[in-house]
Amino acid sequence: MMANTCDLPEKAVQSDEIDKLEYHQLRVEGEWKPNSTFHLYPRSSPADVSDNIASPKPGGYIYSLLLRENGTPVIVNRGWLPNQLLEKHIGSINKEDGGHVTLSGFLRKGEKKGKFTPENDLANRHMYWLDHHALAEAMGIRNMLPVIIDASSNVSTLKSSSTEPISSTGDDDECEGEITLNSPLRKTPSNYLTFYMTPEKHAGYAITWFSFSIASIIMGFLRFRHPHVRRMKLKNPV
């Protein structure tokens, strides 16, 4: 499924042609566009095959626009932060610091709005669902539709500026495991081999199985509510 890492084409935009690279690991480099960061939450942490799906961790994803020197801009999912760090990141300044970055990842598409999903609040940079077109426009790109890339866990960041953590109130060294403001949790290739469960899909399956359970209870009740009558009929056939 996964091919060797290759460079994202210089003129890459969202199209049927670029979709052919969906399961290829792609390499891009450039600098983050200032003031281009949005957050997608609430979202559970990326689930790996070894994770316990019964205990998801709440948090959200960071999206920023990467400007390439010799290519079209790219919307990048920079990774996931747990709620406590996500709140710090939302309130921080200079979210796009880091100098020149080189990263690899996988193409992703936007999402469809679920029936019960709230409207995105792009004015406050808060997304409940990934609206590809609206996000690109909010990032200042109106003459094309940039591709979306999920940065994978083998990201290499070459910092040409300060390596200090993002400025924020509180203890910047606070983290959850190896996750920090500058090192969000990123998806691994195995994540793309698993079935992606959105909150809407999860709720849909829960409702379906609940309906099956209720139907089974009703059928069982109707089947066995008068067992003595059925026995009498068997003993005294007409």
GROMACS elastic network, one bead per residue, 0.5 to 0.9 nm:
[ bonds ]
;  ai    aj funct       b0    kb
    1    23     6  0.64677   500
    1    24     6  0.79134   500
    1   193     6  0.85219   500
    2     5     6  0.87380   500
    2    23     6  0.58190   500
    2    24     6  0.56022   500
    2    25     6  0.67951   500
    2   189     6  0.77237   500
    3     6     6  0.83463   500
    3    23     6  0.73293   500
    3    24     6  0.51523   500
    3    25     6  0.63919   500
    4    24     6  0.70436   500
    4    25     6  0.64254   500
    4    26     6  0.84535   500
    5    24     6  0.68093   500
    5    26     6  0.53403   500
    5    27     6  0.64250   500
    5   104     6  0.74908   500
    5   105     6  0.86873   500
    6     9     6  0.89268   500
    6    24     6  0.75199   500
    6    25     6  0.64880   500
    6    26     6  0.50508   500
    6    27     6  0.58480   500
    6    28     6  0.89770   500
    6   104     6  0.87685   500
    7    10     6  0.83988   500
    7    25     6  0.85718   500
    7    26     6  0.54482   500
    7    28     6  0.63144   500
    7   104     6  0.87073   500
    8    11     6  0.84972   500
    8    12     6  0.68748   500
    8    21     6  0.88919   500
    8    26     6  0.55207   500
    8    27     6  0.58459   500
    8    28     6  0.60631   500
    8    71     6  0.88850   500
    9    12     6  0.52270   500
    9    13     6  0.89950   500
    9    18     6  0.87487   500
    9    71     6  0.75911   500
    9    72     6  0.87002   500
   10    68     6  0.85327   500
   10    70     6  0.64091   500
   10    72     6  0.61444   500
   11    70     6  0.87333   500
   11    71     6  0.56576   500
   11    72     6  0.54588   500
   11    73     6  0.89724   500
   12    15     6  0.83728   500
   12    18     6  0.68227   500
   12    71     6  0.75659   500
   12    72     6  0.62038   500
   12    73     6  0.84538   500
   12    74     6  0.84986   500
   12   146     6  0.72541   500
   12   147     6  0.69278   500
   13    18     6  0.71009   500
   13    72     6  0.72559   500
   13    73     6  0.85894   500
   13    74     6  0.84354   500
   13   144     6  0.69288   500
   13   145     6  0.57094   500
   13   147     6  0.53350   500
   14    17     6  0.81565   500
   14    18     6  0.63295   500
   14    19     6  0.75872   500
   14   109     6  0.85633   500
   14   144     6  0.83163   500
   14   145     6  0.56673   500
   14   146     6  0.58005   500
   14   148     6  0.81218   500
   15    18     6  0.53391   500
   15    19     6  0.63841   500
   15   145     6  0.86399   500
   15   147     6  0.85288   500
   16    19     6  0.50895   500
   16    20     6  0.71843   500
   17    20     6  0.58480   500
   17    21     6  0.81579   500
   18    21     6  0.57310   500
   18    22     6  0.74347   500
   18   107     6  0.88241   500
   18   147     6  0.84677   500
   19    22     6  0.51610   500
   19    23     6  0.87637   500
   19   107     6  0.78749   500
   20    23     6  0.78992   500
   20    24     6  0.85406   500
   21    24     6  0.52058   500
   21    25     6  0.81631   500
   21    26     6  0.82301   500
   21   106     6  0.84476   500
   21   107     6  0.72547   500
   22    25     6  0.82928   500
   22   106     6  0.66473   500
   22   107     6  0.51505   500
   22   108     6  0.71874   500
   23    26     6  0.89594   500
   23   106     6  0.65134   500
   23   107     6  0.71667   500
   23   192     6  0.82293   500
   24   105     6  0.83242   500
   24   106     6  0.64305   500
   24   107     6  0.78224   500
   25   104     6  0.64026   500
   25   105     6  0.53791   500
   25   106     6  0.52859   500
   25   107     6  0.80704   500
   25   152     6  0.86239   500
   25   189     6  0.87270   500
   26   103     6  0.83060   500
   26   104     6  0.52096   500
   26   105     6  0.53790   500
   26   106     6  0.60590   500
   26   107     6  0.77857   500
   26   149     6  0.83304   500
   27   102     6  0.72564   500
   27   103     6  0.57149   500
   27   105     6  0.66382   500
   27   106     6  0.88511   500
   28    66     6  0.87084   500
   28    68     6  0.77504   500
   28    74     6  0.84345   500
   28   101     6  0.83974   500
   28   102     6  0.58950   500
   28   103     6  0.56050   500
   28   104     6  0.61726   500
   28   105     6  0.83974   500
   29    66     6  0.77633   500
   29    67     6  0.80922   500
   29    68     6  0.61846   500
   29    69     6  0.82576   500
   29   100     6  0.72788   500
   29   101     6  0.55368   500
   29   103     6  0.62231   500
   29   104     6  0.85834   500
   30    66     6  0.60098   500
   30    67     6  0.53578   500
   30    69     6  0.63323   500
   30    70     6  0.89754   500
   30    73     6  0.88404   500
   30    99     6  0.85413   500
   30   100     6  0.56222   500
   30   101     6  0.56272   500
   30   102     6  0.67110   500
   31    34     6  0.89459   500
   31    65     6  0.84515   500
   31    66     6  0.55425   500
   31    67     6  0.53787   500
   31    68     6  0.67920   500
   31    69     6  0.84911   500
   31    96     6  0.83138   500
   31    97     6  0.87151   500
   31    98     6  0.78965   500
   31    99     6  0.62067   500
   31   100     6  0.50518   500
   31   101     6  0.60475   500
   31   102     6  0.87692   500
   32    35     6  0.87716   500
   32    36     6  0.77312   500
   32    37     6  0.89815   500
   32    64     6  0.67635   500
   32    65     6  0.57648   500
   32    67     6  0.59937   500
   32    68     6  0.88974   500
   32    96     6  0.54159   500
   32    97     6  0.73281   500
   32    98     6  0.79097   500
   32    99     6  0.78627   500
   32   100     6  0.80486   500
   32   101     6  0.81308   500
   33    36     6  0.57032   500
   33    37     6  0.84288   500
   33    64     6  0.73420   500
   33    65     6  0.55661   500
   33    66     6  0.59732   500
   33    67     6  0.61100   500
   33    96     6  0.67594   500
   33   139     6  0.87672   500
   34    37     6  0.79750   500
   34    64     6  0.88254   500
   34    65     6  0.84351   500
   34    94     6  0.75570   500
   34    95     6  0.78730   500
   34    96     6  0.57186   500
   34    97     6  0.80286   500
   35    38     6  0.89776   500
   35    64     6  0.84642   500
   35    94     6  0.76543   500
   35    95     6  0.74683   500
   35    96     6  0.70530   500
   35   139     6  0.82809   500
   36    63     6  0.80072   500
   36    64     6  0.53333   500
   36    65     6  0.58151   500
   36    66     6  0.89040   500
   36    95     6  0.85484   500
   36    96     6  0.76052   500
   36   138     6  0.82280   500
   36   139     6  0.54433   500
   36   140     6  0.82319   500
   37    62     6  0.68836   500
   37    63     6  0.54906   500
   37    65     6  0.71538   500
   37    95     6  0.69320   500
   37    96     6  0.73093   500
   37   125     6  0.73585   500
   37   139     6  0.79220   500
   38    61     6  0.84701   500
   38    62     6  0.61210   500
   38    63     6  0.51832   500
   38    64     6  0.64873   500
   38    90     6  0.85235   500
   38   122     6  0.78564   500
   38   124     6  0.84339   500
   38   126     6  0.61980   500
   38   127     6  0.72959   500
   38   135     6  0.82863   500
   38   139     6  0.86711   500
   39    60     6  0.66806   500
   39    61     6  0.56286   500
   39    63     6  0.60213   500
   39    64     6  0.88193   500
   39    86     6  0.85598   500
   39    90     6  0.76602   500
   39   125     6  0.61903   500
   39   126     6  0.52868   500
   39   127     6  0.60030   500
   39   128     6  0.86484   500
   40    43     6  0.71589   500
   40    59     6  0.88698   500
   40    60     6  0.54285   500
   40    61     6  0.50313   500
   40    62     6  0.65529   500
   40    63     6  0.75587   500
   40   125     6  0.85466   500
   40   126     6  0.61543   500
   40   128     6  0.57947   500
   40   129     6  0.67686   500
   40   130     6  0.71951   500
   41    44     6  0.84891   500
   41    58     6  0.85899   500
   41    59     6  0.63763   500
   41    61     6  0.65215   500
   41   126     6  0.72643   500
   41   127     6  0.63521   500
   41   128     6  0.56639   500
   41   129     6  0.79685   500
   42    58     6  0.65194   500
   42    59     6  0.55901   500
   42    60     6  0.53321   500
   42    61     6  0.84608   500
   42    83     6  0.84670   500
   42   127     6  0.87544   500
   42   128     6  0.69383   500
   43    46     6  0.87599   500
   43    57     6  0.82946   500
   43    58     6  0.59537   500
   43    59     6  0.53674   500
   43    61     6  0.72683   500
   43    80     6  0.84779   500
   43   128     6  0.86634   500
   43   198     6  0.86992   500
   43   199     6  0.82741   500
   44    47     6  0.80317   500
   44    56     6  0.57483   500
   44    57     6  0.52866   500
   44    59     6  0.58531   500
   44    60     6  0.69467   500
   44    80     6  0.85527   500
   44    82     6  0.84679   500
   45    56     6  0.66341   500
   45    57     6  0.55559   500
   45    58     6  0.65913   500
   45    59     6  0.66785   500
   45    60     6  0.75480   500
   45    61     6  0.87959   500
   45    80     6  0.64726   500
   45    81     6  0.77334   500
   45    82     6  0.75452   500
   45   185     6  0.78419   500
   46    56     6  0.89303   500
   46    57     6  0.89930   500
   46    80     6  0.75538   500
   46   185     6  0.77582   500
   46   186     6  0.73401   500
   46   187     6  0.59353   500
   46   188     6  0.84891   500
   46   191     6  0.72509   500
   47    50     6  0.80109   500
   47    51     6  0.59451   500
   47    52     6  0.81930   500
   47    53     6  0.72650   500
   47    56     6  0.81460   500
   47   187     6  0.81298   500
   47   191     6  0.66269   500
   47   194     6  0.85710   500
   47   196     6  0.89561   500
   48    51     6  0.52603   500
   48    52     6  0.86352   500
   48    53     6  0.89580   500
   48   187     6  0.81906   500
   48   188     6  0.76463   500
   48   190     6  0.65597   500
   48   191     6  0.57055   500
   48   194     6  0.80238   500
   49    52     6  0.84388   500
   49   190     6  0.71351   500
   49   191     6  0.75491   500
   49   194     6  0.75621   500
   50    53     6  0.89122   500
   51    54     6  0.87292   500
   51    55     6  0.85884   500
   51    56     6  0.87601   500
   52    55     6  0.59086   500
   52    56     6  0.75000   500
   53    56     6  0.59844   500
   57    82     6  0.69760   500
   57    83     6  0.86274   500
   58    81     6  0.86060   500
   58    82     6  0.59577   500
   58    83     6  0.61340   500
   59    80     6  0.69445   500
   59    81     6  0.55693   500
   59    84     6  0.79694   500
   59    85     6  0.84210   500
   59    86     6  0.66333   500
   60    79     6  0.83491   500
   60    80     6  0.54379   500
   60    81     6  0.56583   500
   60    82     6  0.66244   500
   60    83     6  0.70235   500
   60    86     6  0.66945   500
   61    77     6  0.67703   500
   61    78     6  0.71898   500
   61    79     6  0.54932   500
   61    81     6  0.64155   500
   61    86     6  0.82539   500
   61   184     6  0.85678   500
   62    76     6  0.82074   500
   62    77     6  0.57565   500
   62    78     6  0.54057   500
   62    79     6  0.57896   500
   62    80     6  0.64705   500
   62    81     6  0.79177   500
   62    86     6  0.86009   500
   62    89     6  0.88724   500
   62   184     6  0.85248   500
   63    75     6  0.67959   500
   63    76     6  0.55405   500
   63    78     6  0.58995   500
   63    79     6  0.79428   500
   64    74     6  0.84957   500
   64    75     6  0.59194   500
   64    76     6  0.55262   500
   64    77     6  0.68397   500
   64    78     6  0.71599   500
   64    95     6  0.88667   500
   64    96     6  0.75665   500
   64   139     6  0.81814   500
   65    73     6  0.67350   500
   65    74     6  0.57601   500
   65    76     6  0.61038   500
   65    77     6  0.89960   500
   65    96     6  0.89840   500
   65   136     6  0.85788   500
   65   139     6  0.70290   500
   66    73     6  0.56521   500
   66    74     6  0.51301   500
   66    75     6  0.62028   500
   66    76     6  0.67062   500
   66   101     6  0.88873   500
   67    70     6  0.89614   500
   67    71     6  0.79193   500
   67    72     6  0.72524   500
   67    74     6  0.67056   500
   67    75     6  0.89835   500
   68    71     6  0.51479   500
   68    72     6  0.62935   500
   68    73     6  0.57789   500
   68    74     6  0.77578   500
   69    72     6  0.83294   500
   69    73     6  0.89033   500
   71    74     6  0.89092   500
   72   144     6  0.89615   500
   72   146     6  0.71188   500
   72   147     6  0.89492   500
   73   141     6  0.85221   500
   73   146     6  0.60995   500
   73   147     6  0.80235   500
   74   146     6  0.53819   500
   74   147     6  0.55908   500
   74   148     6  0.61929   500
   74   149     6  0.71860   500
   75   135     6  0.88133   500
   75   136     6  0.76226   500
   75   139     6  0.89213   500
   75   146     6  0.63682   500
   75   147     6  0.61407   500
   75   149     6  0.63028   500
   75   150     6  0.86729   500
   76    79     6  0.87686   500
   76   105     6  0.88124   500
   76   147     6  0.84636   500
   76   148     6  0.57367   500
   76   150     6  0.58853   500
   76   151     6  0.65738   500
   77    80     6  0.83933   500
   77   148     6  0.73510   500
   77   149     6  0.61449   500
   77   151     6  0.58557   500
   77   186     6  0.86053   500
   78   149     6  0.87030   500
   78   150     6  0.67659   500
   78   151     6  0.55675   500
   78   152     6  0.84500   500
   78   183     6  0.89695   500
   78   184     6  0.71883   500
   78   185     6  0.84943   500
   78   186     6  0.71476   500
   79   150     6  0.75843   500
   79   151     6  0.67783   500
   79   152     6  0.81695   500
   79   153     6  0.87590   500
   79   183     6  0.80028   500
   79   185     6  0.52085   500
   79   187     6  0.73278   500
   80    86     6  0.82461   500
   80   179     6  0.87317   500
   80   183     6  0.89678   500
   80   184     6  0.51725   500
   80   186     6  0.62433   500
   80   187     6  0.85216   500
   81    84     6  0.79613   500
   81    85     6  0.58935   500
   81    86     6  0.52624   500
   81    87     6  0.89924   500
   81    89     6  0.86475   500
   81   176     6  0.89487   500
   81   179     6  0.71681   500
   81   180     6  0.77531   500
   81   181     6  0.75788   500
   81   183     6  0.87069   500
   81   184     6  0.54443   500
   81   185     6  0.64274   500
   82    85     6  0.56291   500
   82    86     6  0.58327   500
   82    87     6  0.86318   500
   82   176     6  0.76892   500
   82   179     6  0.83849   500
   82   184     6  0.87602   500
   82   185     6  0.89444   500
   83    87     6  0.60952   500
   83    88     6  0.86895   500
   84    87     6  0.54707   500
   84    88     6  0.67306   500
   84    89     6  0.89611   500
   84   175     6  0.87399   500
   85    88     6  0.50453   500
   85    89     6  0.61802   500
   85    90     6  0.86441   500
   85   174     6  0.81686   500
   85   175     6  0.71946   500
   85   176     6  0.83994   500
   85   179     6  0.87062   500
   85   180     6  0.72621   500
   85   181     6  0.64217   500
   86    90     6  0.61298   500
   86    91     6  0.86079   500
   86   181     6  0.79115   500
   87    90     6  0.51455   500
   87    91     6  0.62905   500
   87    92     6  0.85997   500
   88    91     6  0.51707   500
   88    92     6  0.59794   500
   88   168     6  0.62740   500
   88   169     6  0.73917   500
   88   170     6  0.84430   500
   88   172     6  0.88190   500
   88   181     6  0.79173   500
   89    92     6  0.50535   500
   89    93     6  0.81669   500
   89    95     6  0.72600   500
   89   166     6  0.78081   500
   89   167     6  0.88790   500
   89   168     6  0.75461   500
   89   181     6  0.65610   500
   90    93     6  0.84243   500
   90    95     6  0.83825   500
   90   125     6  0.88711   500
   91   168     6  0.69570   500
   91   169     6  0.84021   500
   92    95     6  0.65820   500
   92   166     6  0.67974   500
   92   167     6  0.59534   500
   92   169     6  0.78836   500
   93    96     6  0.86052   500
   93   166     6  0.72144   500
   93   167     6  0.62936   500
   93   168     6  0.71619   500
   94    97     6  0.55636   500
   94   166     6  0.70295   500
   94   167     6  0.76678   500
   95    98     6  0.87851   500
   95   166     6  0.68543   500
   95   167     6  0.87846   500
   96    99     6  0.85504   500
   97   161     6  0.78392   500
   97   162     6  0.82714   500
   97   166     6  0.78163   500
   98   101     6  0.71976   500
   98   157     6  0.79621   500
   98   158     6  0.78973   500
   98   159     6  0.53647   500
   98   160     6  0.69455   500
   98   161     6  0.60739   500
   98   162     6  0.71068   500
   98   163     6  0.73098   500
   99   157     6  0.86483   500
   99   158     6  0.71879   500
   99   161     6  0.53523   500
   99   162     6  0.82074   500
  100   157     6  0.75067   500
  100   158     6  0.59170   500
  100   159     6  0.59268   500
  100   160     6  0.61726   500
  100   161     6  0.84813   500
  101   156     6  0.72962   500
  101   158     6  0.52459   500
  101   159     6  0.67737   500
  101   160     6  0.87644   500
  102   155     6  0.72783   500
  102   156     6  0.58381   500
  102   157     6  0.56454   500
  102   158     6  0.66826   500
  103   151     6  0.66325   500
  103   152     6  0.79301   500
  103   154     6  0.77804   500
  103   156     6  0.55726   500
  103   157     6  0.68055   500
  104   149     6  0.83381   500
  104   150     6  0.82677   500
  104   151     6  0.58166   500
  104   152     6  0.61662   500
  104   153     6  0.85521   500
  104   154     6  0.71164   500
  104   155     6  0.58864   500
  104   156     6  0.79818   500
  105   149     6  0.58396   500
  105   150     6  0.52206   500
  105   153     6  0.82044   500
  105   154     6  0.83346   500
  105   155     6  0.78707   500
  105   187     6  0.88064   500
  105   189     6  0.88314   500
  106   148     6  0.82583   500
  106   149     6  0.52452   500
  106   150     6  0.53126   500
  106   151     6  0.67965   500
  106   152     6  0.71642   500
  106   189     6  0.85963   500
  106   192     6  0.88150   500
  107   147     6  0.70821   500
  107   148     6  0.57811   500
  107   150     6  0.64348   500
  108   147     6  0.75992   500
  108   148     6  0.53437   500
  108   149     6  0.56651   500
  108   150     6  0.65747   500
  109   130     6  0.84725   500
  109   132     6  0.72718   500
  109   147     6  0.78021   500
  109   148     6  0.64324   500
  109   149     6  0.85281   500
  110   129     6  0.82687   500
  110   130     6  0.51855   500
  110   131     6  0.55806   500
  110   133     6  0.81752   500
  110   148     6  0.79602   500
  111   114     6  0.88153   500
  111   129     6  0.63864   500
  111   130     6  0.51025   500
  111   131     6  0.60902   500
  111   132     6  0.74051   500
  112   129     6  0.74719   500
  112   130     6  0.75943   500
  112   131     6  0.73135   500
  113   116     6  0.82741   500
  113   117     6  0.63160   500
  113   118     6  0.84364   500
  113   119     6  0.83853   500
  113   128     6  0.87462   500
  113   129     6  0.63376   500
  113   130     6  0.81193   500
  113   131     6  0.78810   500
  114   118     6  0.83828   500
  114   129     6  0.82460   500
  114   199     6  0.88469   500
  114   200     6  0.60994   500
  114   201     6  0.88751   500
  115   118     6  0.86091   500
  115   200     6  0.79170   500
  116   200     6  0.77028   500
  117   120     6  0.87875   500
  117   128     6  0.69047   500
  117   129     6  0.74977   500
  117   200     6  0.79059   500
  118   121     6  0.88511   500
  118   128     6  0.65088   500
  118   129     6  0.83435   500
  119   127     6  0.79618   500
  119   128     6  0.69716   500
  119   129     6  0.81619   500
  120   123     6  0.87133   500
  120   125     6  0.84128   500
  120   126     6  0.63259   500
  120   128     6  0.55039   500
  120   129     6  0.68750   500
  120   130     6  0.86608   500
  120   131     6  0.82608   500
  121   124     6  0.56213   500
  121   125     6  0.62121   500
  121   126     6  0.50702   500
  121   127     6  0.60514   500
  121   128     6  0.79966   500
  122   126     6  0.55212   500
  122   127     6  0.65389   500
  122   134     6  0.83472   500
  122   135     6  0.77460   500
  122   138     6  0.70790   500
  123   126     6  0.76236   500
  123   138     6  0.84659   500
  124   127     6  0.88479   500
  125   138     6  0.87336   500
  127   130     6  0.65982   500
  127   131     6  0.80531   500
  127   135     6  0.87727   500
  128   131     6  0.89350   500
  130   134     6  0.87233   500
  130   135     6  0.76168   500
  131   134     6  0.55091   500
  131   135     6  0.59219   500
  131   136     6  0.85799   500
  132   135     6  0.53189   500
  132   136     6  0.62687   500
  132   137     6  0.87708   500
  132   145     6  0.80125   500
  132   146     6  0.87053   500
  132   147     6  0.87938   500
  132   148     6  0.80943   500
  133   136     6  0.53035   500
  133   137     6  0.63570   500
  133   138     6  0.86824   500
  133   142     6  0.88595   500
  133   145     6  0.67539   500
  133   146     6  0.88817   500
  134   137     6  0.51634   500
  134   138     6  0.60804   500
  134   139     6  0.85979   500
  135   138     6  0.50048   500
  135   139     6  0.61648   500
  135   140     6  0.87454   500
  135   141     6  0.87829   500
  136   139     6  0.50941   500
  136   140     6  0.65226   500
  136   141     6  0.53147   500
  136   142     6  0.70306   500
  136   144     6  0.84627   500
  136   145     6  0.66088   500
  136   146     6  0.69663   500
  137   140     6  0.50608   500
  137   142     6  0.52937   500
  137   143     6  0.88917   500
  137   145     6  0.85909   500
  138   141     6  0.73293   500
  138   142     6  0.86989   500
  139   142     6  0.87169   500
  141   144     6  0.65385   500
  141   145     6  0.73469   500
  141   146     6  0.78927   500
  142   145     6  0.74128   500
  149   152     6  0.88661   500
  150   186     6  0.79673   500
  150   187     6  0.74746   500
  151   154     6  0.81393   500
  151   155     6  0.66475   500
  151   186     6  0.64558   500
  151   187     6  0.71996   500
  151   188     6  0.89339   500
  152   155     6  0.60096   500
  152   186     6  0.54123   500
  152   187     6  0.51475   500
  152   188     6  0.55514   500
  152   189     6  0.72218   500
  153   156     6  0.89355   500
  153   185     6  0.74623   500
  153   187     6  0.57407   500
  153   188     6  0.54075   500
  153   189     6  0.82329   500
  154   186     6  0.85007   500
  154   188     6  0.80267   500
  155   186     6  0.85925   500
  159   162     6  0.71726   500
  159   163     6  0.68253   500
  160   163     6  0.84592   500
  162   165     6  0.85274   500
  163   166     6  0.89139   500
  164   167     6  0.82208   500
  164   182     6  0.88039   500
  165   168     6  0.86570   500
  165   172     6  0.66743   500
  165   173     6  0.80668   500
  165   180     6  0.84628   500
  165   181     6  0.67710   500
  165   182     6  0.61079   500
  166   172     6  0.76485   500
  166   181     6  0.66617   500
  166   182     6  0.68911   500
  167   172     6  0.74963   500
  168   171     6  0.80543   500
  168   172     6  0.68594   500
  169   172     6  0.75945   500
  170   173     6  0.89468   500
  170   174     6  0.85785   500
  171   174     6  0.56112   500
  172   175     6  0.80108   500
  172   180     6  0.82930   500
  172   181     6  0.77596   500
  173   180     6  0.75068   500
  173   181     6  0.87037   500
  174   180     6  0.72366   500
  174   181     6  0.88343   500
  175   178     6  0.67622   500
  175   179     6  0.55954   500
  175   180     6  0.50058   500
  175   181     6  0.77308   500
  176   179     6  0.53035   500
  176   180     6  0.70432   500
  177   180     6  0.82134   500
  178   183     6  0.76095   500
  178   184     6  0.84754   500
  178   185     6  0.82654   500
  179   182     6  0.80542   500
  179   183     6  0.55424   500
  179   184     6  0.53208   500
  179   185     6  0.59864   500
  180   184     6  0.58593   500
  180   185     6  0.84038   500
  181   184     6  0.62398   500
  183   186     6  0.85264   500
  187   190     6  0.80058   500
  187   191     6  0.61079   500
  187   192     6  0.83285   500
  188   191     6  0.54559   500
  188   192     6  0.75640   500
  189   192     6  0.55875   500
  189   193     6  0.72164   500
  190   193     6  0.51502   500
  190   194     6  0.68573   500
  191   194     6  0.54922   500
  191   195     6  0.82252   500
  191   196     6  0.82889   500
  192   195     6  0.77046   500
  192   196     6  0.81156   500
  193   196     6  0.89752   500
  197   200     6  0.80475   500
  197   201     6  0.59649   500
  197   202     6  0.62102   500
  198   201     6  0.51722   500
  198   202     6  0.61733   500
  198   203     6  0.86476   500
  199   203     6  0.61380   500
  199   204     6  0.85200   500
  200   203     6  0.51386   500
  200   204     6  0.60879   500
  200   205     6  0.86685   500
  201   205     6  0.61762   500
  201   206     6  0.85289   500
  202   205     6  0.52809   500
  202   206     6  0.61973   500
  202   207     6  0.87104   500
  203   206     6  0.50038   500
  203   207     6  0.61585   500
  203   208     6  0.85654   500
  204   207     6  0.52126   500
  204   208     6  0.61822   500
  204   209     6  0.87338   500
  205   209     6  0.61680   500
  205   210     6  0.84174   500
  206   209     6  0.53320   500
  206   210     6  0.60209   500
  206   211     6  0.85368   500
  207   210     6  0.50169   500
  207   211     6  0.60623   500
  207   212     6  0.86265   500
  208   211     6  0.51309   500
  208   212     6  0.63145   500
  208   213     6  0.87411   500
  209   213     6  0.62027   500
  209   214     6  0.87005   500
  210   213     6  0.50655   500
  210   214     6  0.62893   500
  210   215     6  0.86120   500
  211   214     6  0.51705   500
  211   215     6  0.61022   500
  211   216     6  0.85649   500
  212   215     6  0.51032   500
  212   216     6  0.61369   500
  212   217     6  0.86785   500
  213   216     6  0.51275   500
  213   217     6  0.62772   500
  213   218     6  0.87317   500
  214   217     6  0.51225   500
  214   218     6  0.62448   500
  214   219     6  0.86221   500
  215   218     6  0.51720   500
  215   219     6  0.61171   500
  215   220     6  0.85179   500
  216   219     6  0.51207   500
  216   220     6  0.60336   500
  216   221     6  0.84975   500
  217   220     6  0.51079   500
  217   221     6  0.60927   500
  217   222     6  0.86664   500
  218   221     6  0.50365   500
  218   222     6  0.61909   500
  218   223     6  0.84802   500
  219   222     6  0.51856   500
  219   223     6  0.60044   500
  219   224     6  0.86549   500
  220   223     6  0.50080   500
  220   224     6  0.61622   500
  220   225     6  0.81674   500
  221   224     6  0.54703   500
  221   225     6  0.55177   500
  222   225     6  0.55498   500
  222   226     6  0.81278   500
  223   226     6  0.77009   500
  223   227     6  0.80852   500
  224   227     6  0.54338   500
  225   228     6  0.88676   500
  226   229     6  0.55750   500
  226   230     6  0.68428   500
  227   230     6  0.52435   500
  227   231     6  0.64003   500
  227   232     6  0.88330   500
  228   231     6  0.50811   500
  228   232     6  0.62299   500
  228   233     6  0.87249   500
  229   232     6  0.51439   500
  229   233     6  0.63496   500
  229   234     6  0.87751   500
  230   233     6  0.51925   500
  230   234     6  0.63736   500
  230   235     6  0.88287   500
  231   234     6  0.51074   500
  231   235     6  0.62925   500
  231   236     6  0.86937   500
  232   235     6  0.51389   500
  232   236     6  0.61073   500
  232   237     6  0.84208   500
  233   236     6  0.51725   500
  233   237     6  0.56775   500
  233   238     6  0.80326   500
  234   237     6  0.57268   500
